[in-house]
Amino acid sequence: MKGSWHIVPRAVAGVCLVLILAGYLGRLHPVGDTIAVFRLYFAGPLIVLGAAMLYFGQRQAGGLNLVVGLGVVATAGILPVIDQDAAALDGAGPVVTHYQKNLQFHNDDPSEVLDDVRARKPDIITFQEAKGRSANILDELARDYPAHVHCADGVGIAAYARWPMIEGTAFCDGQLGGMQVEGPDGPLWVLTVHLRWVYPYPNARQVEAMAPKLAALEGPKAVGGDFNVVPWAESVDVFARAADVRRVGRSFVTFAAVGGLLRVQIDHVLASGAAGVTERLPRLGSDHWGVWARYTFSDD
């Protein structure tokens, strides 16, 4: 690449590098998580520019950009090859099935979700936006699941489990709710969560407020939620550390905005010491895709 025009791709690559780095600074300020939402969108141009620079002989800059861009993609947990410990499910104890879904509170036909749940027969269900028309299916599911909790504050959250509830453990705490059940390996907390968008919205503050509650819940946990932020964000890490859980399986796009131009992974299933697999479920009248997870609570 000869001539002054090569400055433009270098400048674009430099901006992408700076923004990728800034997205790792959520621990210092929540705006880092906002930038992290777009991390893959910065990595894509960096890969293309890096490859082009290598082709035109700019080996040092091109190699750096290509390695950083590919590294971001490889560590995002979105690739099938990183998916998931399917082998870990073999002979590792009881496998839990978990249905995670943001219902969208004005879903015109939530019966599609009800039919899908009944066809799949999950052990655990976690819902967000369980209000309005979407709440019409909650009582139906309560007949099928002995343990259930519905927190109607805000836009509503709900959780269900196949196993008996331990008396006195059900709670609603803002946009965090759940109960402890007699799970297949002993007492198990089943939690549902719905966070706000990232900065300038209070996503990080919500997690900070929830952290003491999560840490006080002793024993294994299964969590499903609309975190409204990508899984590599600092707020998700803070939540996971407080609850002593980790994300299950591969991360899928579960929400699209701006006419489909912005596609983000914001709905997650997490569990204590979990190894397992995930797949994306259809929208079924919602604006979110669901997540179907199968996992065990055995440590790797």
Secondary structure as UniProt FT lines:
FT   HELIX           4..6
FT   HELIX           7..22
FT   TURN            23..24
FT   TURN            26..28
FT   HELIX           31..36
FT   TURN            37..38
FT   HELIX           39..55
FT   TURN            56..57
FT   HELIX           59..74
FT   TURN            75..77
FT   HELIX           80..82
FT   HELIX           86..89
FT   TURN            90..91
FT   STRAND          96..102
FT   TURN            105..106
FT   HELIX           111..120
FT   STRAND          124..128
FT   HELIX           132..137
FT   HELIX           138..144
FT   STRAND          147..151
FT   TURN            154..155
FT   STRAND          157..161
FT   TURN            167..168
FT   STRAND          171..173
FT   TURN            174..175
FT   STRAND          176..183
FT   TURN            184..185
FT   STRAND          186..194
FT   TURN            199..200
FT   HELIX           203..216
FT   STRAND          221..226
FT   TURN            231..232
FT   HELIX           234..243
FT   STRAND          246..247
FT   STRAND          255..257
FT   TURN            258..261
FT   STRAND          262..264
FT   STRAND          267..271
FT   TURN            272..273
FT   STRAND          275..281
FT   TURN            284..285
FT   STRAND          290..296
//
